[in-house]
Amino acid sequence: MSKVRVSAFSISLDGYGAGPDQNLQTPLGVGGEQLHEWFFPTRTFQGMYGDKPGTEGADNDLAAKAMDNLGAWIMGRNMFGPVRGEWPDEKWQGWWGDVPPYHCDVFVLTHHKRRTFEMDGGTTFHFITGGIEQALERARAAAKDRDIRIGGGVATIREYLKANLIDEMHLAVAPVVLGRGEHLLQGIDLKALGFEHTDHVATAKASHHVLARRR
C-alpha cells in the first residue's frame, strides 16, 4: 500500500532540521551541513553527487532504503531554491545540477505560479499554489501504488504532520547541538497523532529512528 513518508531526514540532538540564517551560500543554515555527515560519505550519496565509491554499512543501507519505491516527492519552495516572492524568470532549476536525484514527479509548494519543466533523468518539477492537500492529491495520482516522500524542509514536514497526513518518518539524529534554527517537532504531539516508535539503528554518525502512525 502506498505511504506518505519522511525518509532520512536529519535533525540535531536538540531537534533542529536546519540551522539559522539560510541563504544561497548556506542553504542548510549555519551549521546545518553537520546534520548530514552520516549521509555524505555513503555510496548512495556519492552515486548521486560524488566521484568516490562511497561507504557501505547501516548508514548507506538506510540512505538507499529512503530512495526505494518512490513515485513522487513533495517539497517546500525553500528546499527547491533561494528565490523568494514572484519568480523573476525561470532560470533557477534547483540545487542539483542537470540531473536531479529524484527521477520522478516533484511537487513544489509555492504561492507564485510557474510552469512545469522536465529535467534529465526523469525528474519533472510541478509548482503547486493550492496548498498541501492539492499537492498530495497530485502526488498520489503521479505515484499510483508507490510511496510519496515529503522531502522538506522543516516547515513543509510540520504542515503535513499537523494535518495528520504522514504515515511514517525515518529521522536521523546527528550528534550535534545547533541551538537555533528550524525546529522540527516543537509544539507537535506525535503520540496524539498516533505515532509509535517502530525501529532504531545506531551508527557512529547518527541514531536512526523510525516512527509509524497507527492506521
Secondary structure, 3 states (H helix, E strand, C coil): CCCEEEEEEEECCCCEEECCCCCCCCCCCCCHHHHHCCCCCEHHHHHHHCCCCCECCHHHHHHHHHCCCEEEEEEEHHHHCCCCCCCCCCCCCCCCCCCCCCCCEEEEECCCCCCCEEECCCEEEEEECCCHHHHHHHHHHHHCCCEEEEEECHHHHHHHHHCCCCCEEEEEECCCCCCCCEECCCCCCCCCCCEEEEEEEECCCCEEEEEEECC
